[in-house]
Amino acid sequence: MNLTQSMILGVIQGLTEFLPVSSSGHLVIASKLLGLESNIAFDVLLHFATLLAVCVYFASDIFKIIKAFLTKRSLEDPYFKLGLLVIAGSIPTAIIGFTLQDIFEAMFSSLFTVGIFLLITGMLLMFADRFGKSRKDIQKFGLFDSLIIGTAQGCAIAPGLSRSGTTVSASLLAGLEPSLAAKFSFLLSMPAILGASVFKAKAMLSNASLEALAGFMAAAISGYIAVRIFIKLIEKRQIRWFSYYCFIAGAISVILGFF
């Protein structure tokens, strides 16, 4: 992998990690087009870069959650409750990730599989945009909701099934207000990405290079831009446009997967 290729993959990862079009699926497609072999360690490194983008964007919320855990520790405090719900939602994600990791990683070599999951992502977005009802604020947001959303995130380990797309869709279908759905989706991504990064830390360090650093920086910068864009689109309930893109990209991937 040369410097240009790593930066291209970094930008793709940064944009597609938070836009609901599946970063893992697009990395598979881009790697195939660039003639590169699948590199899980490099992919995880790029995911870690996007984690930093989320931390920067939600720095104020993260600080308030930490402060609530250290001082208030009351469910009456919205940030303490939000933190607990993020922890609860991370449990099914972790269980699915650890138990089905080998199965999901085997799928990264198949364009056909990526295409199928992209089509599923498109259907989820379309369904959530049409049937999601905004009726729950943080006070009405419950444990069962967080577990369902966390399960959706766990399933999104499959390449082509968008993490942000599945969690936001699940949040909207659970009745969360769009702004809360967006915030919870991104905060929930943090433990999942951090866990995957720690699990693959040795492999990431062994792949350290100038090309890896360039890809990392490209993913972090483009990821921050993507967060800002997607937050605004969710609040305006305009995620259905991404479903059309997923349908097109999914259909092309399925067709290419036959050749």
DRENDO-1510 file (C-alpha; in Angstrom, 1 decimal, always signed):
<recs>
REC; n; res; u; v; w
REC; 1; MET; +0.0; +0.0; +0.0 .
REC; 2; ASN; +1.5; +3.4; -1.0 .
REC; 3; LEU; +0.8; +6.8; +0.6 .
REC; 4; THR; -1.9; +7.8; -1.9 .
REC; 5; GLN; -3.8; +4.5; -1.4 .
REC; 6; SER; -3.7; +4.8; +2.4 .
REC; 7; MET; -5.0; +8.4; +2.3 .
REC; 8; ILE; -7.8; +7.4; -0.1 .
REC; 9; LEU; -8.8; +4.6; +2.2 .
REC; 10; GLY; -8.6; +7.0; +5.2 .
REC; 11; VAL; -10.9; +9.5; +3.6 .
REC; 12; ILE; -13.4; +6.7; +2.6 .
REC; 13; GLN; -13.3; +5.3; +6.2 .
REC; 14; GLY; -13.8; +8.8; +7.8 .
REC; 15; LEU; -16.7; +9.7; +5.6 .
REC; 16; THR; -18.5; +6.4; +5.6 .
REC; 17; GLU; -18.0; +5.5; +9.2 .
REC; 18; PHE; -20.5; +8.1; +10.3 .
REC; 19; LEU; -22.6; +8.5; +7.1 .
REC; 20; PRO; -25.0; +5.5; +7.1 .
REC; 21; VAL; -23.4; +3.7; +4.1 .
REC; 22; SER; -21.1; +1.2; +5.8 .
REC; 23; SER; -17.4; +2.0; +6.2 .
REC; 24; SER; -16.3; -1.6; +6.3 .
REC; 25; GLY; -18.2; -2.4; +3.1 .
REC; 26; HIS; -16.7; +0.6; +1.3 .
REC; 27; LEU; -13.2; -0.3; +2.5 .
REC; 28; VAL; -13.7; -3.8; +1.0 .
REC; 29; ILE; -14.9; -2.3; -2.3 .
REC; 30; ALA; -12.1; +0.4; -2.4 .
REC; 31; SER; -9.4; -2.2; -1.6 .
REC; 32; LYS; -10.7; -4.4; -4.4 .
REC; 33; LEU; -10.6; -1.5; -6.9 .
REC; 34; LEU; -7.1; -0.5; -5.7 .
REC; 35; GLY; -5.9; -4.1; -6.0 .
REC; 36; LEU; -5.2; -4.4; -2.3 .
REC; 37; GLU; -5.6; -7.3; +0.0 .
REC; 38; SER; -8.0; -7.0; +3.0 .
REC; 39; ASN; -6.0; -5.7; +6.0 .
REC; 40; ILE; -8.1; -5.9; +9.2 .
REC; 41; ALA; -5.4; -4.3; +11.3 .
REC; 42; PHE; -5.2; -1.2; +9.0 .
REC; 43; ASP; -9.0; -1.1; +9.0 .
REC; 44; VAL; -9.2; -1.1; +12.8 .
REC; 45; LEU; -6.5; +1.7; +12.8 .
REC; 46; LEU; -8.7; +3.8; +10.6 .
REC; 47; HIS; -11.7; +3.1; +12.9 .
REC; 48; PHE; -9.6; +4.3; +15.8 .
REC; 49; ALA; -9.0; +7.6; +14.0 .
REC; 50; THR; -12.7; +8.1; +13.6 .
REC; 51; LEU; -13.1; +7.4; +17.4 .
REC; 52; LEU; -10.9; +10.5; +18.0 .
REC; 53; ALA; -13.2; +12.5; +15.7 .
REC; 54; VAL; -16.2; +11.5; +17.8 .
REC; 55; CYS; -14.3; +12.4; +21.0 .
REC; 56; VAL; -13.6; +15.9; +19.7 .
REC; 57; TYR; -17.1; +16.5; +18.4 .
REC; 58; PHE; -18.8; +15.3; +21.6 .
REC; 59; ALA; -16.1; +16.4; +24.0 .
REC; 60; SER; -18.6; +18.5; +26.0 .
REC; 61; ASP; -21.1; +15.6; +26.4 .
REC; 62; ILE; -18.3; +13.2; +27.3 .
REC; 63; PHE; -17.1; +15.6; +30.0 .
REC; 64; LYS; -20.6; +16.0; +31.4 .
REC; 65; ILE; -21.1; +12.2; +31.5 .
REC; 66; ILE; -17.8; +11.7; +33.4 .
REC; 67; LYS; -18.7; +14.5; +35.8 .
REC; 68; ALA; -22.1; +13.0; +36.4 .
REC; 69; PHE; -20.5; +9.6; +37.2 .
REC; 70; LEU; -18.0; +11.2; +39.6 .
REC; 71; THR; -20.3; +13.6; +41.4 .
REC; 72; LYS; -24.1; +13.0; +40.9 .
REC; 73; ARG; -24.7; +9.3; +40.2 .
REC; 74; SER; -28.4; +9.8; +40.0 .
REC; 75; LEU; -30.8; +8.6; +37.3 .
REC; 76; GLU; -32.5; +12.0; +37.6 .
REC; 77; ASP; -29.4; +13.5; +35.9 .
REC; 78; PRO; -29.7; +13.1; +32.2 .
REC; 79; TYR; -26.0; +12.6; +31.5 .
REC; 80; PHE; -25.6; +10.0; +34.2 .
REC; 81; LYS; -28.5; +8.1; +32.7 .
REC; 82; LEU; -27.1; +8.6; +29.2 .
REC; 83; GLY; -23.8; +7.1; +30.3 .
REC; 84; LEU; -25.5; +4.1; +31.9 .
REC; 85; LEU; -27.5; +3.5; +28.7 .
REC; 86; VAL; -24.3; +3.6; +26.6 .
REC; 87; ILE; -22.7; +1.0; +28.9 .
REC; 88; ALA; -25.8; -1.2; +28.7 .
REC; 89; GLY; -26.0; -0.9; +25.0 .
REC; 90; SER; -22.3; -1.9; +24.7 .
REC; 91; ILE; -22.9; -5.2; +26.3 .
REC; 92; PRO; -24.8; -7.0; +23.4 .
REC; 93; THR; -22.3; -5.3; +21.0 .
REC; 94; ALA; -19.4; -6.9; +22.8 .
REC; 95; ILE; -21.1; -10.3; +23.1 .
REC; 96; ILE; -21.8; -10.4; +19.4 .
REC; 97; GLY; -18.4; -9.1; +18.4 .
REC; 98; PHE; -16.5; -11.7; +20.5 .
REC; 99; THR; -18.6; -14.7; +19.6 .
REC; 100; LEU; -19.1; -14.0; +15.9 .
REC; 101; GLN; -15.9; -12.2; +15.1 .
REC; 102; ASP; -14.4; -15.0; +12.9 .
REC; 103; ILE; -17.6; -15.4; +10.9 .
REC; 104; PHE; -17.8; -11.7; +10.2 .
REC; 105; GLU; -14.1; -11.3; +9.3 .
REC; 106; ALA; -14.5; -14.1; +6.8 .
REC; 107; MET; -17.1; -12.0; +5.0 .
REC; 108; PHE; -14.7; -9.2; +4.2 .
REC; 109; SER; -13.3; -11.0; +1.2 .
REC; 110; SER; -16.7; -11.2; -0.6 .
REC; 111; LEU; -18.1; -8.3; -2.6 .
REC; 112; PHE; -21.4; -10.2; -3.0 .
REC; 113; THR; -21.9; -10.4; +0.7 .
REC; 114; VAL; -21.0; -6.7; +1.1 .
REC; 115; GLY; -23.6; -5.9; -1.6 .
REC; 116; ILE; -26.3; -7.9; +0.2 .
REC; 117; PHE; -25.7; -6.1; +3.5 .
REC; 118; LEU; -25.6; -2.7; +1.8 .
REC; 119; LEU; -29.1; -3.5; +0.4 .
REC; 120; ILE; -30.2; -4.4; +3.9 .
REC; 121; THR; -28.8; -1.1; +5.2 .
REC; 122; GLY; -30.8; +0.7; +2.6 .
REC; 123; MET; -34.0; -1.0; +3.6 .
REC; 124; LEU; -33.4; -0.3; +7.3 .
REC; 125; LEU; -32.9; +3.4; +6.6 .
REC; 126; MET; -36.0; +3.6; +4.4 .
REC; 127; PHE; -38.1; +1.8; +7.0 .
REC; 128; ALA; -36.8; +4.0; +9.9 .
REC; 129; ASP; -37.4; +7.2; +7.9 .
REC; 130; ARG; -40.9; +6.2; +7.2 .
REC; 131; PHE; -42.0; +4.6; +10.5 .
REC; 132; GLY; -39.8; +6.1; +13.1 .
REC; 133; LYS; -41.8; +8.2; +15.6 .
REC; 134; SER; -40.1; +10.9; +17.6 .
REC; 135; ARG; -41.7; +10.6; +21.1 .
REC; 136; LYS; -38.9; +9.8; +23.5 .
REC; 137; ASP; -36.5; +12.2; +25.2 .
REC; 138; ILE; -33.7; +11.0; +27.6 .
REC; 139; GLN; -36.2; +10.7; +30.4 .
REC; 140; LYS; -38.3; +8.2; +28.5 .
REC; 141; PHE; -35.3; +6.4; +27.0 .
REC; 142; GLY; -35.1; +3.0; +28.7 .
REC; 143; LEU; -32.8; +0.0; +29.2 .
REC; 144; PHE; -34.7; -2.2; +26.7 .
REC; 145; ASP; -34.2; +0.5; +24.0 .
REC; 146; SER; -30.5; +0.7; +24.6 .
REC; 147; LEU; -30.1; -3.1; +24.5 .
REC; 148; ILE; -32.0; -3.3; +21.1 .
REC; 149; ILE; -29.8; -0.5; +19.7 .
REC; 150; GLY; -26.7; -2.2; +21.1 .
REC; 151; THR; -27.7; -5.5; +19.4 .
REC; 152; ALA; -28.1; -3.6; +16.1 .
REC; 153; GLN; -24.6; -2.2; +16.5 .
REC; 154; GLY; -23.2; -5.7; +17.2 .
REC; 155; CYS; -24.8; -7.0; +14.0 .
REC; 156; ALA; -23.2; -4.1; +12.0 .
REC; 157; ILE; -19.8; -5.8; +12.4 .
REC; 158; ALA; -20.8; -7.5; +9.1 .
REC; 159; PRO; -19.2; -5.6; +6.1 .
REC; 160; GLY; -21.8; -3.6; +4.3 .
REC; 161; LEU; -24.2; -3.3; +7.3 .
REC; 162; SER; -23.7; +0.3; +8.4 .
REC; 163; ARG; -23.0; +0.8; +12.1 .
REC; 164; SER; -24.4; +4.3; +12.1 .
REC; 165; GLY; -27.2; +3.3; +9.8 .
REC; 166; THR; -28.4; +0.4; +12.0 .
REC; 167; THR; -28.1; +2.2; +15.3 .
REC; 168; VAL; -29.8; +5.3; +14.1 .
REC; 169; SER; -32.5; +3.3; +12.4 .
REC; 170; ALA; -33.0; +1.2; +15.6 .
REC; 171; SER; -33.1; +4.4; +17.7 .
REC; 172; LEU; -35.7; +6.1; +15.5 .
REC; 173; LEU; -37.8; +3.0; +15.4 .
REC; 174; ALA; -37.6; +2.8; +19.2 .
REC; 175; GLY; -39.1; +6.3; +19.2 .
REC; 176; LEU; -36.1; +8.4; +20.1 .
REC; 177; GLU; -36.0; +12.1; +19.2 .
REC; 178; PRO; -33.7; +12.5; +16.2 .
REC; 179; SER; -31.1; +14.6; +18.1 .
REC; 180; LEU; -31.0; +12.0; +20.9 .
REC; 181; ALA; -30.8; +9.1; +18.3 .
REC; 182; ALA; -27.8; +10.7; +16.7 .
REC; 183; LYS; -26.0; +11.5; +20.0 .
REC; 184; PHE; -26.6; +8.0; +21.4 .
REC; 185; SER; -25.5; +6.3; +18.1 .
REC; 186; PHE; -22.2; +8.1; +18.1 .
REC; 187; LEU; -21.5; +7.8; +21.9 .
REC; 188; LEU; -22.3; +4.1; +21.6 .
REC; 189; SER; -19.7; +3.7; +18.9 .
REC; 190; MET; -17.0; +4.8; +21.2 .
REC; 191; PRO; -16.7; +1.6; +23.4 .
REC; 192; ALA; -17.1; -0.6; +20.4 .
REC; 193; ILE; -14.3; +1.1; +18.4 .
REC; 194; LEU; -12.1; +1.3; +21.5 .
REC; 195; GLY; -12.6; -2.4; +22.2 .
REC; 196; ALA; -11.8; -3.4; +18.7 .
REC; 197; SER; -8.7; -1.2; +18.7 .
REC; 198; VAL; -7.4; -2.7; +22.0 .
REC; 199; PHE; -8.1; -6.2; +20.7 .
REC; 200; LYS; -6.1; -5.5; +17.5 .
REC; 201; ALA; -3.5; -3.2; +19.2 .
REC; 202; LYS; -0.6; -5.5; +18.6 .
REC; 203; ALA; -1.4; -6.0; +14.9 .
REC; 204; MET; -1.9; -2.2; +14.5 .
REC; 205; LEU; +1.5; -1.5; +16.0 .
REC; 206; SER; +3.2; -4.1; +13.9 .
REC; 207; ASN; +1.8; -2.3; +10.8 .
REC; 208; ALA; +3.1; +1.2; +11.9 .
REC; 209; SER; +4.4; +3.2; +9.0 .
REC; 210; LEU; +4.2; +6.6; +7.3 .
REC; 211; GLU; +1.4; +5.2; +5.1 .
REC; 212; ALA; -0.6; +4.1; +8.2 .
REC; 213; LEU; -0.1; +7.5; +9.8 .
REC; 214; ALA; -1.3; +9.3; +6.6 .
REC; 215; GLY; -4.4; +7.1; +6.5 .
REC; 216; PHE; -5.0; +7.7; +10.2 .
REC; 217; MET; -4.9; +11.5; +9.8 .
REC; 218; ALA; -7.1; +11.4; +6.7 .
REC; 219; ALA; -9.7; +9.3; +8.5 .
REC; 220; ALA; -9.7; +11.5; +11.6 .
REC; 221; ILE; -10.3; +14.7; +9.6 .
REC; 222; SER; -12.9; +13.4; +7.2 .
REC; 223; GLY; -14.6; +11.6; +10.1 .
REC; 224; TYR; -15.1; +14.9; +12.0 .
REC; 225; ILE; -16.6; +16.5; +8.9 .
REC; 226; ALA; -18.9; +13.5; +8.4 .
REC; 227; VAL; -20.1; +13.7; +12.0 .
REC; 228; ARG; -21.2; +17.3; +11.6 .
REC; 229; ILE; -23.0; +16.6; +8.3 .
REC; 230; PHE; -24.8; +13.5; +9.5 .
REC; 231; ILE; -26.0; +15.1; +12.8 .
REC; 232; LYS; -27.7; +17.8; +10.8 .
REC; 233; LEU; -29.3; +15.4; +8.4 .
REC; 234; ILE; -30.7; +13.2; +11.2 .
REC; 235; GLU; -32.2; +16.2; +12.9 .
REC; 236; LYS; -33.9; +17.2; +9.7 .
REC; 237; ARG; -35.0; +13.6; +9.1 .
REC; 238; GLN; -33.3; +13.3; +5.7 .
REC; 239; ILE; -31.6; +9.9; +6.1 .
REC; 240; ARG; -33.8; +8.3; +3.4 .
REC; 241; TRP; -31.4; +9.8; +0.7 .
REC; 242; PHE; -28.7; +7.5; +2.0 .
REC; 243; SER; -31.0; +4.5; +1.4 .
REC; 244; TYR; -31.0; +5.2; -2.3 .
REC; 245; TYR; -27.2; +5.3; -2.4 .
REC; 246; CYS; -27.0; +2.0; -0.5 .
REC; 247; PHE; -29.4; +0.4; -3.0 .
REC; 248; ILE; -27.2; +1.5; -5.9 .
REC; 249; ALA; -23.9; +0.6; -4.2 .
REC; 250; GLY; -25.3; -2.7; -3.0 .
REC; 251; ALA; -26.7; -3.7; -6.4 .
REC; 252; ILE; -23.3; -2.9; -8.1 .
REC; 253; SER; -21.4; -4.9; -5.5 .
REC; 254; VAL; -23.7; -7.9; -5.9 .
REC; 255; ILE; -23.2; -7.8; -9.7 .
REC; 256; LEU; -19.4; -7.4; -9.3 .
REC; 257; GLY; -19.4; -10.2; -6.8 .
REC; 258; PHE; -20.3; -12.6; -9.6 .
REC; 259; PHE; -17.2; -11.8; -11.6 .
</recs>
